[in-house]
Amino acid sequence: MVGMILGSPAQTAGVEQGDQLLGIDEMQVDGQSPFQAASAISGGDADPDSIPEPTVRLQVQTDAGTVFSKI
């Protein structure tokens, strides 16, 4: 993670700057740019009104191990 938004769901879930993002939902992110990963996490061009409660499952590698977080 190259940047965090203070108070964001990711920060609330315990994701920290410097953590390594391994997957978004069931998709591996190896080889994706930070911008491509951010787009996948935010839903890209999806209409926010069409998704009642958007959630994304992130697989994150931290110094303490692998953490699964829903945001």
Backbone as JSON Lines, residues from 0, in Angstrom:
{"i":0,"aa":"M","n":[0.86,-1.15,0.0],"ca":[0.0,0.0,0.0],"c":[0.92,1.23,0.0]}
{"i":1,"aa":"V","n":[0.74,2.06,-1.01],"ca":[1.6,3.23,-1.14],"c":[0.97,4.47,-0.51]}
{"i":2,"aa":"G","n":[-0.29,4.41,-0.18],"ca":[-0.95,5.54,0.45],"c":[-2.25,5.11,1.08]}
{"i":3,"aa":"M","n":[-2.65,5.81,2.1],"ca":[-3.9,5.51,2.8],"c":[-4.7,6.79,2.96]}
{"i":4,"aa":"I","n":[-5.99,6.65,2.93],"ca":[-6.88,7.77,3.23],"c":[-7.27,7.65,4.69]}
{"i":5,"aa":"L","n":[-6.99,8.69,5.48],"ca":[-7.31,8.66,6.9],"c":[-8.8,8.44,7.09]}
{"i":6,"aa":"G","n":[-9.13,7.5,7.96],"ca":[-10.53,7.2,8.26],"c":[-11.2,6.32,7.22]}
{"i":7,"aa":"S","n":[-10.45,5.83,6.24],"ca":[-11.03,4.98,5.19],"c":[-11.38,3.61,5.76]}
{"i":8,"aa":"P","n":[-12.27,2.87,5.07],"ca":[-12.57,1.51,5.52],"c":[-11.33,0.63,5.6]}
{"i":9,"aa":"A","n":[-10.38,0.81,4.66],"ca":[-9.15,0.01,4.7],"c":[-8.37,0.3,5.98]}
{"i":10,"aa":"Q","n":[-8.24,1.56,6.33],"ca":[-7.52,1.91,7.55],"c":[-8.26,1.36,8.77]}
{"i":11,"aa":"T","n":[-9.57,1.47,8.78],"ca":[-10.37,0.95,9.89],"c":[-10.2,-0.56,10.02]}
{"i":12,"aa":"A","n":[-10.03,-1.26,8.88],"ca":[-9.85,-2.71,8.88],"c":[-8.45,-3.12,9.3]}
{"i":13,"aa":"G","n":[-7.55,-2.14,9.46],"ca":[-6.2,-2.44,9.93],"c":[-5.14,-2.47,8.85]}
{"i":14,"aa":"V","n":[-5.5,-2.14,7.61],"ca":[-4.51,-2.08,6.54],"c":[-3.64,-0.85,6.78]}
{"i":15,"aa":"E","n":[-2.33,-1.02,6.62],"ca":[-1.41,0.08,6.88],"c":[-0.55,0.36,5.66]}
{"i":16,"aa":"Q","n":[-0.09,1.6,5.56],"ca":[0.84,1.96,4.5],"c":[2.07,1.07,4.63]}
{"i":17,"aa":"G","n":[2.54,0.53,3.53],"ca":[3.67,-0.38,3.54],"c":[3.27,-1.84,3.47]}
{"i":18,"aa":"D","n":[2.0,-2.17,3.77],"ca":[1.52,-3.54,3.62],"c":[1.55,-3.9,2.14]}
{"i":19,"aa":"Q","n":[1.73,-5.18,1.85],"ca":[1.76,-5.64,0.47],"c":[0.41,-6.23,0.11]}
{"i":20,"aa":"L","n":[-0.23,-5.67,-0.91],"ca":[-1.51,-6.16,-1.39],"c":[-1.27,-7.37,-2.28]}
{"i":21,"aa":"L","n":[-1.86,-8.51,-1.9],"ca":[-1.67,-9.75,-2.66],"c":[-2.86,-10.06,-3.55]}
{"i":22,"aa":"G","n":[-4.08,-9.71,-3.09],"ca":[-5.27,-10.05,-3.86],"c":[-6.44,-9.15,-3.53]}
{"i":23,"aa":"I","n":[-7.32,-9.01,-4.52],"ca":[-8.57,-8.26,-4.36],"c":[-9.68,-9.23,-4.72]}
{"i":24,"aa":"D","n":[-10.55,-9.51,-3.77],"ca":[-11.53,-10.58,-3.92],"c":[-10.75,-11.85,-4.26]}
{"i":25,"aa":"E","n":[-11.03,-12.52,-5.34],"ca":[-10.29,-13.74,-5.69],"c":[-9.22,-13.48,-6.75]}
{"i":26,"aa":"M","n":[-8.98,-12.21,-7.09],"ca":[-8.04,-11.86,-8.16],"c":[-6.67,-11.52,-7.58]}
{"i":27,"aa":"Q","n":[-5.62,-12.17,-8.11],"ca":[-4.26,-11.83,-7.72],"c":[-3.88,-10.51,-8.37]}
{"i":28,"aa":"V","n":[-3.13,-9.69,-7.69],"ca":[-2.77,-8.37,-8.21],"c":[-1.31,-8.29,-8.65]}
{"i":29,"aa":"D","n":[-0.63,-9.42,-8.68],"ca":[0.77,-9.44,-9.11],"c":[0.88,-8.85,-10.51]}
{"i":30,"aa":"G","n":[1.73,-7.85,-10.66],"ca":[1.94,-7.23,-11.96],"c":[1.04,-6.03,-12.24]}
{"i":31,"aa":"Q","n":[0.07,-5.75,-11.35],"ca":[-0.78,-4.58,-11.55],"c":[-0.13,-3.35,-10.93]}
{"i":32,"aa":"S","n":[-0.39,-2.22,-11.54],"ca":[0.11,-0.96,-10.99],"c":[-0.74,-0.59,-9.77]}
{"i":33,"aa":"P","n":[-0.23,0.29,-8.91],"ca":[-1.04,0.76,-7.78],"c":[-2.35,1.4,-8.25]}
{"i":34,"aa":"F","n":[-2.34,2.05,-9.41],"ca":[-3.55,2.69,-9.92],"c":[-4.58,1.66,-10.36]}
{"i":35,"aa":"Q","n":[-4.13,0.56,-10.98],"ca":[-5.04,-0.51,-11.38],"c":[-5.65,-1.17,-10.14]}
{"i":36,"aa":"A","n":[-4.84,-1.41,-9.12],"ca":[-5.35,-2.02,-7.89],"c":[-6.34,-1.09,-7.2]}
{"i":37,"aa":"A","n":[-6.04,0.2,-7.16],"ca":[-6.95,1.16,-6.52],"c":[-8.29,1.19,-7.26]}
{"i":38,"aa":"S","n":[-8.25,1.11,-8.57],"ca":[-9.48,1.1,-9.35],"c":[-10.31,-0.15,-9.05]}
{"i":39,"aa":"A","n":[-9.64,-1.3,-8.93],"ca":[-10.36,-2.53,-8.62],"c":[-10.97,-2.48,-7.23]}
{"i":40,"aa":"I","n":[-10.27,-1.89,-6.27],"ca":[-10.78,-1.78,-4.9],"c":[-11.97,-0.84,-4.84]}
{"i":41,"aa":"S","n":[-11.9,0.28,-5.56],"ca":[-12.96,1.28,-5.48],"c":[-14.15,0.94,-6.36]}
{"i":42,"aa":"G","n":[-14.02,-0.07,-7.22],"ca":[-15.12,-0.43,-8.1],"c":[-15.0,0.19,-9.47]}
{"i":43,"aa":"G","n":[-13.9,0.88,-9.74],"ca":[-13.68,1.46,-11.06],"c":[-14.79,2.42,-11.45]}
{"i":44,"aa":"D","n":[-15.43,2.14,-12.57],"ca":[-16.48,3.01,-13.08],"c":[-17.87,2.56,-12.67]}
{"i":45,"aa":"A","n":[-17.96,1.63,-11.72],"ca":[-19.27,1.13,-11.31],"c":[-20.12,2.26,-10.71]}
{"i":46,"aa":"D","n":[-21.41,2.18,-10.96],"ca":[-22.35,3.16,-10.41],"c":[-22.55,2.84,-8.93]}
{"i":47,"aa":"P","n":[-22.15,3.73,-8.01],"ca":[-22.25,3.42,-6.58],"c":[-23.69,3.17,-6.13]}
{"i":48,"aa":"D","n":[-24.67,3.71,-6.85],"ca":[-26.07,3.49,-6.48],"c":[-26.54,2.09,-6.85]}
{"i":49,"aa":"S","n":[-25.81,1.4,-7.73],"ca":[-26.22,0.06,-8.15],"c":[-25.73,-1.02,-7.19]}
{"i":50,"aa":"I","n":[-24.86,-0.66,-6.24],"ca":[-24.32,-1.62,-5.29],"c":[-24.77,-1.19,-3.89]}
{"i":51,"aa":"P","n":[-25.73,-1.93,-3.29],"ca":[-26.28,-1.47,-2.0],"c":[-25.25,-1.36,-0.88]}
{"i":52,"aa":"E","n":[-24.41,-2.37,-0.69],"ca":[-23.38,-2.34,0.35],"c":[-22.09,-2.9,-0.23]}
{"i":53,"aa":"P","n":[-21.32,-2.07,-0.92],"ca":[-20.12,-2.6,-1.56],"c":[-19.09,-3.08,-0.55]}
{"i":54,"aa":"T","n":[-18.58,-4.27,-0.78],"ca":[-17.49,-4.8,0.04],"c":[-16.45,-5.4,-0.89]}
{"i":55,"aa":"V","n":[-15.24,-5.38,-0.43],"ca":[-14.13,-5.96,-1.16],"c":[-13.31,-6.76,-0.17]}
{"i":56,"aa":"R","n":[-12.93,-7.96,-0.54],"ca":[-12.06,-8.76,0.34],"c":[-10.63,-8.59,-0.15]}
{"i":57,"aa":"L","n":[-9.79,-8.05,0.73],"ca":[-8.39,-7.85,0.4],"c":[-7.55,-8.91,1.08]}
{"i":58,"aa":"Q","n":[-6.54,-9.39,0.38],"ca":[-5.53,-10.24,1.0],"c":[-4.27,-9.39,1.09]}
{"i":59,"aa":"V","n":[-3.83,-9.17,2.32],"ca":[-2.73,-8.24,2.58],"c":[-1.64,-8.97,3.36]}
{"i":60,"aa":"Q","n":[-0.39,-8.79,2.94],"ca":[0.75,-9.35,3.67],"c":[1.34,-8.25,4.54]}
{"i":61,"aa":"T","n":[1.4,-8.5,5.84],"ca":[2.0,-7.57,6.78],"c":[3.23,-8.23,7.4]}
{"i":62,"aa":"D","n":[3.93,-7.5,8.24],"ca":[5.07,-8.09,8.94],"c":[4.63,-9.23,9.85]}
{"i":63,"aa":"A","n":[3.39,-9.16,10.32],"ca":[2.88,-10.17,11.26],"c":[2.29,-11.39,10.55]}
{"i":64,"aa":"G","n":[2.08,-11.34,9.24],"ca":[1.49,-12.46,8.52],"c":[0.45,-11.98,7.52]}
{"i":65,"aa":"T","n":[-0.35,-12.92,7.0],"ca":[-1.37,-12.58,6.03],"c":[-2.67,-12.27,6.74]}
{"i":66,"aa":"V","n":[-3.31,-11.17,6.33],"ca":[-4.55,-10.72,6.96],"c":[-5.62,-10.62,5.88]}
{"i":67,"aa":"F","n":[-6.8,-11.12,6.16],"ca":[-7.93,-10.94,5.27],"c":[-8.84,-9.89,5.87]}
{"i":68,"aa":"S","n":[-9.14,-8.86,5.12],"ca":[-9.97,-7.76,5.61],"c":[-11.1,-7.5,4.64]}
{"i":69,"aa":"K","n":[-12.27,-7.22,5.15],"ca":[-13.38,-6.77,4.3],"c":[-13.49,-5.27,4.41]}
{"i":70,"aa":"I","n":[-13.63,-4.63,3.27],"ca":[-13.89,-3.19,3.28],"c":[-15.02,-2.89,2.32]}
